[in-house]
Amino acid sequence: MKTAVTIFVFLLATTFAFSQFTISGKVTNKKNHSIEYATIVIQKDTSIVSTIFTDSLGIYSIKNMQEGNYRIRCSFIKDSLSFTVHVTKDTIIPIQMNGPNNTLENITVSSKKPLFERKADRFVFNASKSAFAQGTFYEEIARTALPRSISAAIPF
């Protein structure tokens, strides 16, 4: 009976000694809109314990945390926030970033054809991109830009 009580006390003590907690929360901006894919870095002393990103709803969760003091740093684009928290149980920490949530409205992707293109069987001269194309005919452009003579052996 005494050994059963001793084993029970030992198991109970080890359960409390190795308790693992969860830190979770939501990252928002001043307008209370969630910030997706913000970076959360958890440090204990000088070592990094965990680095995670918020999901598409701005929610983060770090599991298997031991009791103790942690420094939490949250960053998104040019905005950063850092604070210290003492964990003794499962903790929910909502984070509100100071800066505005800058989102892009439009993105314009443009490209230009190169002046010369090498194809598998030929070179292509894009005359419209040439400086010679200002007010001249294409025959004149061809005479000016292309080589005078082309010599090639064409096997038949």
C-alpha positions, -999 to 999 in steps of 0.1 A, spaced: 0 0 0 28 24 9 46 17 -24 13 23 -44 10 58 -27 46 65 -34 43 56 -71 11 77 -73 28 108 -57 58 103 -80 37 102 -111 16 132 -100 48 152 -93 64 144 -127 31 154 -144 33 188 -128 70 191 -133 68 185 -170 36 204 -177 33 217 -212 12 247 -221 -1 264 -252 3 301 -262 -22 312 -288 -40 343 -300 -49 365 -329 -29 393 -345 -49 423 -356 -42 459 -367 -56 491 -353 -88 487 -373 -92 452 -357 -86 435 -391 -67 402 -388 -32 402 -401 -24 370 -420 11 356 -423 26 378 -396 58 363 -381 58 353 -344 91 346 -327 92 331 -292 125 335 -272 135 322 -238 165 340 -225 186 345 -257 176 313 -276 148 311 -301 122 285 -290 98 287 -319 91 308 -350 57 305 -366 34 324 -390 -2 334 -384 -28 317 -406 -51 333 -431 -73 345 -402 -44 360 -382 -45 331 -356 -13 316 -341 -7 287 -317 25 274 -301 22 241 -282 45 223 -258 57 254 -239 72 249 -205 65 272 -176 86 304 -176 93 338 -190 92 342 -227 98 372 -251 73 373 -279 82 393 -310 56 398 -337 65 414 -370 47 422 -403 63 441 -432 77 472 -415 58 469 -382 72 451 -352 60 446 -316 79 429 -287 68 420 -251 75 396 -223 50 371 -209 51 347 -179 35 313 -188 20 292 -160 -10 278 -179 -25 278 -213 -24 314 -224 -43 334 -250 -25 366 -260 -42 388 -286 -17 410 -303 -26 444 -318 0 458 -342 6 496 -341 10 504 -377 -16 503 -404 -23 472 -424 -9 482 -458 -24 461 -485 -18 464 -522 -48 473 -542 -34 467 -577 -3 451 -591 8 459 -627 32 435 -644 46 446 -677 73 433 -700 89 444 -732 101 423 -761 138 425 -766 152 441 -797 167 408 -809 153 374 -801 169 341 -809 145 314 -819 154 278 -826 158 284 -863 162 321 -867 170 355 -852 140 379 -849 146 417 -851 117 436 -834 117 467 -855 91 485 -835 114 486 -804 143 500 -824 155 536 -824 156 534 -862 118 529 -862 111 566 -856 95 578 -889 112 554 -913 100 525 -935 107 489 -925 129 484 -956 152 512 -945 153 497 -910 162 463 -924 190 478 -945 204 497 -915 201 471 -888 207 438 -905 241 426 -917 252 434 -953 258 398 -963 248 365 -948 267 334 -957 255 301 -946 257 266 -959 223 252 -964 224 214 -967 197 198 -990 
